[in-house]
Amino acid sequence: MHNVRRDLGMLRDRRFALLLAARTISVLGTGFAPVALAFGVLALPGATPTTLSMVLTAEALPMVAFMLVGGVIADRFPRHRVMMAGEGLNAAAYFCLAAMMLTGWTPLPGLVTAAAVSGVATAIFFPALTGVVPDVVPAERLQTANALLGLGTNISRVAGLVLSGAAVVLLGAGWSLVVSGAMFTTAAVLVSALRLTPAERSAAERHSVLADLREGWREFISRQWLWVVVAQFSILVMAMQAAHGVLGPLVAKQSLGGAPAWSAVLAGEAVGMIAGILVTLRLRPRRPILVATLLTLPTALPYLLLGSAAPLWTVVAAAVVMGICFDIFGVLWNTTMQREVPPEALSRVSSYDALGSLMFGPIGLLLAGPVAVAVGPRPALLGCAAIVASVSLLALLSPGVRGLRAPIEEAAPDAAPAPDAAPAEAGA
């Protein structure tokens, strides 16, 4: 167990403080954006749910399509500059959407194009974010850094969900989108102040994009713990998308009192997300991937209880547990990747992780409705719980998942950081 006071001393590190502030503000902008965009599009003359679906799909598809390219870019260029580009593109996209909403000139091709730019921005940004943390903090401080970043992210996510609805009511969708764009701009300015000095790749190390992708794939597939857990999450996320996106709200509407009940479940999950990060500031398991994978088993509880017609308070309590488990998982997972994967390939491996974990999510959303009609939402939720538990148990059969150990220095108390500590070599 680590000393929290010592860990919080990381906030005196200028570079880490800048990264934390940038990430926290960016996530707050991300929290504003979906609500403002959804209500703005639905309020347009002649708009239908299909219109909103087209705009959201236009954002989601480029995010998936460009994720691997984003990993290559982040491994080739200074990662903080790649993050700046991603934040800047997101700001431009949302300022354009805001301008269209405020002027009343909202052609569907224009909305779709701006949404697609935001999707590309996300694909560029996230692989660079995973890779930049080891560029900013020393190896022995990685878990603390990831925990603090997660804490800021979760607080901003909750605040964004709470404040965005009020902003849309008070300011309107257009001005709320302006607020989102301003937050992305602020995050880009903060990231620019990191001033990291990346290590240059020699001419012999420069390859085509396809060669870089093949090299990243070799790094990814060579680690059993990595590809096994990503395969686990490809199925787990599919089940969770079905349960969270369609089946849970259906049960809440039919028998739990509607939207307030489902909001209570989501609020419980949000509380758990913040509590989980606080746990990871002190928890240092010797087998981090084994612990992380074991923690995916309790995430089936909310779906099991919803499917079993349990009282609402038990579902909310299970949602708190889910939030705790997933946030501990996320910190342990990111820290292990950053420690085990070579820095020059980290962003590409991260992009394979993101693509593999999320690629079946839309299938879960597509199947949830027909399955609910065929067997009912409660049996479908029990099926989702069984899928989550089954794939988690299967992942535990992997020797790589069970056997990977953290280095001794990760389990020992950390030394206090210097006021502006940073690795001597940062970036790729």
C-alpha positions in Angstrom: 0.0 0.0 0.0 1.3 3.4 -0.9 1.3 6.7 1.0 -1.4 8.9 -0.6 0.2 12.1 0.6 3.4 11.2 -1.2 1.4 10.3 -4.3 -0.4 13.6 -4.3 3.0 15.3 -4.3 3.0 14.5 -8.0 0.8 17.6 -8.5 3.9 19.7 -7.8 5.4 18.3 -11.1 4.7 21.1 -13.6 4.5 18.8 -16.6 2.1 16.4 -15.0 0.0 19.2 -13.6 -0.4 20.6 -17.1 -1.3 17.2 -18.5 -3.8 16.6 -15.7 -5.4 20.0 -16.2 -5.6 19.6 -20.0 -7.1 16.1 -19.7 -9.7 17.2 -17.1 -10.8 20.2 -19.1 -11.0 18.2 -22.3 -13.2 15.5 -20.7 -15.5 18.3 -19.4 -15.8 19.5 -23.0 -16.5 15.9 -24.1 -19.3 15.7 -21.4 -21.0 18.8 -22.7 -20.7 17.8 -26.4 -23.1 14.8 -26.7 -26.0 16.4 -24.9 -25.7 19.7 -26.8 -25.3 17.9 -30.1 -28.2 15.5 -29.6 -30.7 18.2 -28.5 -29.4 20.7 -31.1 -29.9 18.2 -34.0 -33.3 17.0 -32.8 -34.5 20.6 -32.5 -33.7 21.3 -36.2 -36.7 21.8 -38.5 -37.6 18.5 -40.0 -35.1 16.5 -37.9 -35.9 13.0 -36.9 -34.1 10.4 -34.8 -32.7 9.1 -38.1 -31.0 12.5 -38.6 -29.3 12.3 -35.2 -28.3 8.7 -35.9 -26.6 9.8 -39.2 -24.7 12.5 -37.4 -23.6 10.2 -34.6 -22.6 7.4 -37.0 -20.6 10.0 -39.0 -18.6 10.6 -35.8 -18.2 7.0 -34.8 -17.1 5.4 -38.0 -14.0 7.6 -38.7 -13.0 7.1 -35.0 -12.8 3.4 -35.6 -11.4 3.6 -39.1 -8.6 6.0 -38.2 -7.7 4.5 -34.8 -4.8 2.4 -36.1 -3.5 5.3 -38.2 -3.7 7.5 -35.1 -1.4 5.0 -33.3 1.2 5.2 -36.2 1.1 9.0 -36.1 1.6 9.1 -32.3 4.6 6.8 -32.5 6.2 8.8 -35.4 5.7 12.4 -34.1 6.0 14.1 -30.7 3.0 12.9 -28.8 2.1 16.1 -27.1 1.9 17.8 -30.6 -0.3 14.9 -31.8 -2.6 15.5 -28.8 -2.6 19.3 -29.6 -3.7 18.4 -33.2 -6.5 16.2 -31.9 -7.8 18.8 -29.4 -7.5 21.5 -32.1 -9.5 19.4 -34.6 -12.1 18.7 -32.0 -12.4 22.4 -31.2 -12.7 23.3 -34.9 -15.4 20.6 -35.4 -17.5 21.8 -32.5 -17.1 25.5 -33.3 -18.4 24.6 -36.8 -21.3 22.7 -35.4 -22.0 25.7 -33.1 -21.9 28.2 -35.9 -24.4 26.1 -37.9 -26.8 25.8 -35.0 -26.5 29.5 -34.1 -27.0 30.8 -37.7 -29.7 28.3 -38.6 -27.8 27.1 -41.6 -27.7 23.4 -40.9 -27.3 21.3 -44.0 -27.0 17.6 -43.2 -23.8 17.2 -45.2 -22.3 20.0 -43.2 -23.3 18.5 -39.9 -22.0 15.1 -41.0 -18.7 16.5 -42.1 -18.1 18.3 -38.9 -19.0 15.2 -36.9 -16.6 13.1 -39.0 -13.8 15.6 -38.2 -14.5 15.1 -34.5 -14.3 11.3 -35.0 -10.9 11.6 -36.7 -9.7 13.9 -33.9 -10.6 11.3 -31.3 -8.8 8.6 -33.3 -5.7 10.8 -33.4 -5.8 11.9 -29.8 -6.3 8.7 -27.7 -3.3 6.6 -28.8 -1.1 9.7 -28.2 -2.6 10.1 -24.7 -1.7 6.6 -23.6 1.9 7.0 -25.0 2.5 10.5 -23.5 2.2 9.5 -19.8 5.6 7.7 -19.7 7.0 10.7 -21.6 5.9 13.0 -18.7 6.5 10.9 -15.5 9.2 8.4 -14.5 8.4 4.7 -14.7 8.0 4.2 -10.9 5.3 6.9 -10.9 3.1 5.5 -13.7 0.3 4.0 -11.6 0.0 7.1 -9.5 -0.1 9.3 -12.6 -2.8 7.1 -14.3 -4.9 7.1 -11.1 -4.8 10.9 -10.8 -5.6 11.3 -14.5 -8.5 8.9 -14.0 -9.7 10.9 -11.0 -9.8 14.1 -12.9 -11.4 12.4 -15.9 -14.2 10.9 -13.8 -15.0 14.0 -11.9 -15.1 15.9 -15.2 -17.3 13.3 -16.8 -19.8 13.4 -14.0 -19.7 17.2 -13.9 -20.2 17.3 -17.7 -23.3 15.0 -17.5 -24.8 17.2 -14.8 -24.0 20.6 -16.2 -24.6 19.9 -19.9 -28.3 19.5 -19.5 -28.5 22.8 -17.6 -26.3 24.5 -20.2 -28.6 23.4 -23.0 -31.7 24.8 -21.2 -30.1 28.1 -20.2 -27.8 28.8 -23.2 -29.2 26.7 -26.0 -27.5 23.9 -27.9 -25.5 26.3 -30.1 -23.8 28.1 -27.3 -23.3 24.9 -25.3 -21.3 23.6 -28.4 -19.3 26.9 -28.2 -18.4 26.0 -24.6 -17.3 22.6 -25.7 -15.1 24.0 -28.4 -13.6 26.5 -26.0 -12.7 23.7 -23.6 -11.0 21.7 -26.3 -9.1 24.9 -27.3 -8.0 25.4 -23.7 -6.8 21.8 -23.4 -4.7 22.2 -26.6 -3.0 25.3 -25.2 -2.2 23.5 -21.9 -0.8 20.5 -23.8 1.4 22.8 -25.9 3.0 24.1 -22.7 4.4 20.6 -21.9 7.4 21.3 -24.2 8.6 17.7 -24.3 11.7 16.8 -26.3 11.0 13.7 -28.2 13.7 11.2 -29.3 14.0 11.3 -33.1 13.7 8.1 -35.1 16.6 7.4 -37.4 16.2 7.1 -41.1 16.7 3.3 -40.8 13.8 3.2 -38.4 11.3 5.0 -40.6 9.0 2.7 -42.5 5.7 2.9 -44.5 2.5 3.2 -42.6 1.8 -0.5 -43.3 5.2 -1.6 -42.1 4.6 0.4 -38.9 1.2 -1.2 -38.4 2.8 -4.7 -38.9 5.5 -3.9 -36.3 2.8 -2.7 -33.9 0.8 -5.9 -34.5 3.9 -8.0 -33.7 4.3 -6.1 -30.4 0.6 -6.6 -29.6 0.3 -10.3 -30.5 3.6 -11.3 -28.8 2.1 -10.6 -25.3 -0.4 -13.2 -24.4 -1.9 -11.2 -21.5 -2.5 -8.3 -23.9 -4.3 -10.0 -26.7 -6.3 -12.3 -24.4 -7.7 -9.4 -22.4 -8.5 -7.4 -25.5 -10.3 -10.4 -26.9 -12.2 -10.7 -23.6 -13.2 -7.0 -23.8 -14.3 -7.3 -27.5 -17.1 -9.7 -26.3 -17.6 -8.0 -22.9 -18.1 -4.6 -24.4 -20.6 -6.0 -26.9 -22.7 -7.4 -24.0 -22.4 -4.2 -22.0 -23.4 -2.0 -24.9 -26.6 -4.1 -25.3 -27.3 -4.0 -21.6 -26.4 -0.3 -20.9 -27.7 1.1 -24.2 -31.0 -0.8 -24.7 -31.9 -3.5 -22.2 -31.3 -1.7 -18.9 -33.4 1.4 -19.9 -36.2 -0.9 -21.2 -36.4 -2.7 -17.8 -36.3 0.6 -16.0 -39.1 2.0 -18.1 -41.3 -1.2 -17.7 -41.0 -1.9 -14.0 -38.6 0.5 -12.1 -40.2 3.9 -12.6 -38.6 5.0 -15.9 -35.8 7.5 -16.4 -35.2 8.5 -12.8 -34.5 4.9 -11.9 -32.0 4.4 -14.7 -30.4 7.8 -13.8 -29.9 6.4 -10.3 -28.1 3.4 -11.7 -25.8 5.6 -13.8 -25.2 7.9 -10.8 -24.2 4.8 -8.7 -21.8 3.8 -11.4 -20.3 7.3 -11.5 -19.8 7.3 -7.7 -18.0 4.0 -8.1 -15.8 5.3 -10.8 -14.5 8.0 -8.5 -14.1 5.6 -5.5 -12.2 3.1 -7.7 -9.6 5.7 -8.6 -9.0 6.5 -4.9 -8.4 2.8 -4.3 -5.8 2.7 -7.1 -3.8 5.5 -5.4 -2.9 2.9 -2.7 -3.3 -0.5 -4.3 -0.1 -2.0 -5.9 -0.8 -5.7 -6.7 2.2 -7.9 -7.6 0.1 -9.5 -10.4 -1.8 -6.5 -11.8 -3.4 -8.2 -14.9 -4.6 -11.1 -12.8 -6.2 -8.7 -10.3 -7.6 -6.5 -13.1 -9.2 -9.5 -14.9 -10.7 -10.8 -11.6 -12.3 -7.4 -11.1 -14.2 -7.8 -14.4 -16.3 -10.6 -12.8 -18.4 -8.4 -10.5 -19.3 -6.2 -13.4 -21.9 -8.7 -14.3 -23.9 -8.0 -11.1 -26.1 -5.1 -12.2 -27.3 -7.1 -15.2 -27.9 -10.2 -13.1 -29.9 -8.2 -10.6 -31.9 -6.3 -13.3 -32.7 -9.6 -15.0 -33.7 -11.2 -11.7 -36.2 -8.4 -10.8 -34.2 -7.4 -7.8 -35.0 -4.1 -5.9 -33.7 -0.9 -7.4 -31.4 -0.2 -4.5 -29.5 -3.4 -5.0 -29.0 -2.6 -8.7 -27.6 0.8 -7.7 -25.3 -0.7 -5.2 -24.1 -3.2 -7.9 -23.5 -0.3 -10.3 -21.3 1.3 -7.6 -19.3 -1.9 -7.5 -19.1 -2.0 -11.3 -17.7 1.6 -11.4 -15.1 0.7 -8.8 -14.0 -2.4 -10.6 -13.7 -0.9 -14.0 -11.7 2.1 -12.8 -9.2 -0.1 -10.9 -9.0 -2.2 -14.1 -8.3 0.8 -16.3 -5.5 2.1 -14.1 -3.8 -1.3 -13.7 -4.2 -2.0 -17.5 -2.8 1.4 -18.7 0.1 1.2 -16.2 1.0 -2.3 -17.3 0.9 -1.5 -21.0 3.0 1.6 -20.4 5.5 -0.5 -18.4 5.7 -3.6 -20.6 5.4 -2.2 -24.2 8.5 -0.4 -25.7 7.9 3.4 -25.8 8.4 3.5 -29.6 5.5 1.2 -30.2 3.2 2.1 -27.3 0.7 4.2 -29.2 0.3 1.7 -32.0 -0.3 -1.1 -29.4 -2.8 1.2 -27.7 -4.6 1.7 -30.9 -4.9 -2.1 -31.5 -6.2 -2.3 -27.9 -8.9 0.3 -28.5 -9.9 -1.1 -31.8 -10.1 -4.7 -30.6 -12.0 -3.8 -27.4 -14.6 -1.6 -29.1 -15.2 -3.1 -32.5 -18.1 -5.4 -31.5 -19.9 -2.8 -29.4 -22.2 -1.6 -32.3 -23.2 -5.3 -32.8 -24.5 -5.4 -29.3 -26.6 -2.3 -29.8 -28.0 -3.8 -33.1 -28.9 -7.1 -31.5 -30.3 -5.9 -28.3 -33.6 -4.7 -29.7 -34.5 -7.9 -31.6 -33.4 -10.1 -28.7 -35.5 -8.1 -26.3 -38.5 -8.6 -28.5 -37.9 -12.3 -29.0 -37.2 -13.3 -25.4 -37.9 -10.2 -23.2 -35.4 -7.7 -21.8 -35.0 -9.5 -18.4 -33.8 -12.8 -19.9 -31.7 -10.9 -22.3 -30.0 -9.1 -19.4 -29.4 -12.5 -17.7 -27.7 -13.5 -21.0 -25.5 -10.4 -20.9 -24.5 -11.2 -17.3 -23.6 -14.7 -18.3 -21.5 -13.5 -21.3 -19.6 -11.0 -19.1 -18.8 -13.7 -16.4 -18.0 -16.4 -19.0 -15.5 -14.4 -21.0 -13.8 -13.1 -17.8 -13.4 -16.7 -16.5 -12.0 -17.8 -19.9 -9.5 -14.9 -19.8 -8.3 -16.2 -16.4 -7.3 -19.5 -18.0 -4.4 -17.7 -19.8 -1.0 -18.3 -18.1 0.0 -14.8 -19.4 -2.9 -13.2 -17.5 -2.2 -15.1 -14.3 1.6 -14.9 -14.4 2.6 -11.4 -15.3 4.2 -9.7 -12.3 4.9 -6.1 -11.6 8.5 -5.2 -11.0 9.5 -4.9 -7.4 10.0 -1.2 -7.5 6.3 -0.8 -8.5 5.3 -2.5 -5.3 7.7 -0.5 -3.1 7.0 3.0 -1.7 7.8 5.7 -4.3 10.3 8.4 -3.7 8.9 11.9 -3.6 9.0 13.5 -7.1 11.1 16.4 -8.0 9.2 19.7 -8.6 9.5 19.3 -12.4 10.5 15.7 -12.7 10.4 14.1 -16.2 12.2 11.2 -17.9 15.4 12.2 -19.7 14.0 10.7 -22.9 10.4 11.4 -23.9 8.4 10.6 -27.0 9.1 8.7 -30.2 
